[in-house]
């Protein structure tokens, strides 16, 4: 049941936060510019893109996993009720935990956010602004909803985490705009989310 509930939750979040905006974008492009679905999907970053940026993304993703594993942030803010990682408290490392972490980290959050913020927003901005301004703008927009974390975990730790979120958004935006695809940014985003979830599960498991 927990896996089924997680899958349903992931699909609902994708539908609401990414599917609906993409649908509106597709309808507008179809009505205003007579573009076919395949072209609209490509403009939203749903394509392979330039392979070298996928290689860069894989390297950055692996480096991020190593850094988070060797130097993990304080757990207390992550384990508070209301935090995204609270659901992993006490689970330990097992197949079901890995599947839950994938659904949460790769599907529910990373894919939904990358399609919305990098696919639609960064893609649209990059066709209207210079690379620097487009990347700064999309990273700033991505940062805004993350201030809601302060409601769950107020304190100095979270204030130091917000610049990391912004820097990550700049990196994701760089890969998306340069490659033309959200695949690389999705890979990096998902690896970070999954690692954080598994760290919480492992470090709070009963001894």
NORQUISUL-V20472 format. One record per residue. N is the residue number from 1. RES is the residue in one small letter. SS is DSSP state (h for helix, s for strand, l for the rest). Layout:
N&RES&SS  N&RES&SS
This chain:
1&x&l  2&x&h  3&x&h  4&x&h  5&x&h  6&x&h  7&x&h  8&x&h  9&x&h  10&x&h  11&x&h  12&x&h  13&x&h  14&x&h  15&x&h  16&x&h  17&x&h  18&x&h  19&x&h  20&x&h  21&x&h  22&x&h  23&x&h  24&x&h  25&x&h  26&x&h  27&x&h  28&x&h  29&x&h  30&x&h  31&x&h  32&x&h  33&x&h  34&x&l  35&x&l  36&x&l  37&x&h  38&x&h  39&x&h  40&x&h  41&x&h  42&x&h  43&x&h  44&x&l  45&x&l  46&x&l  47&x&l  48&x&l  49&x&l  50&x&l  51&x&h  52&x&h  53&x&h  54&x&h  55&x&h  56&x&h  57&x&h  58&x&h  59&x&h  60&x&h  61&x&h  62&x&h  63&x&h  64&x&h  65&x&h  66&x&h  67&x&h  68&x&h  69&x&h  70&x&h  71&x&l  72&x&l  73&x&l  74&x&l  75&x&l  76&x&h  77&x&h  78&x&h  79&x&h  80&x&l  81&x&l  82&x&l  83&x&l  84&x&l  85&x&l  86&x&h  87&x&h  88&x&h  89&x&l  90&x&l  91&x&l  92&x&l  93&x&l  94&x&l  95&x&h  96&x&h  97&x&h  98&x&h  99&x&h  100&x&h  101&x&h  102&x&h  103&x&h  104&x&h  105&x&h  106&x&h  107&x&h  108&x&h  109&x&h  110&x&h  111&x&h  112&x&h  113&x&h  114&x&h  115&x&h  116&x&h  117&x&h  118&x&h  119&x&h  120&x&h  121&x&h  122&x&h  123&x&h  124&x&h  125&x&h  126&x&h  127&x&l  128&x&l  129&x&l  130&x&l  131&x&h  132&x&h  133&x&h  134&x&h  135&x&h  136&x&h  137&x&h  138&x&h  139&x&h  140&x&h  141&x&h  142&x&h  143&x&h  144&x&h  145&x&h  146&x&h  147&x&h  148&x&h  149&x&h  150&x&h  151&x&h  152&x&h  153&x&l  154&x&l  155&x&l  156&x&h  157&x&h  158&x&h  159&x&h  160&x&h  161&x&h  162&x&h  163&x&h  164&x&h  165&x&h  166&x&h  167&x&h  168&x&h  169&x&h  170&x&h  171&x&h  172&x&h  173&x&h  174&x&h  175&x&h  176&x&h  177&x&h  178&x&h  179&x&h  180&x&l  181&x&l  182&x&l  183&x&h  184&x&h  185&x&h  186&x&h  187&x&h  188&x&h  189&x&h  190&x&h  191&x&h  192&x&h  193&x&h  194&x&h  195&x&h  196&x&h  197&x&h  198&x&h  199&x&h  200&x&h  201&x&h  202&x&h  203&x&h  204&x&l  205&x&l  206&x&l  207&x&l
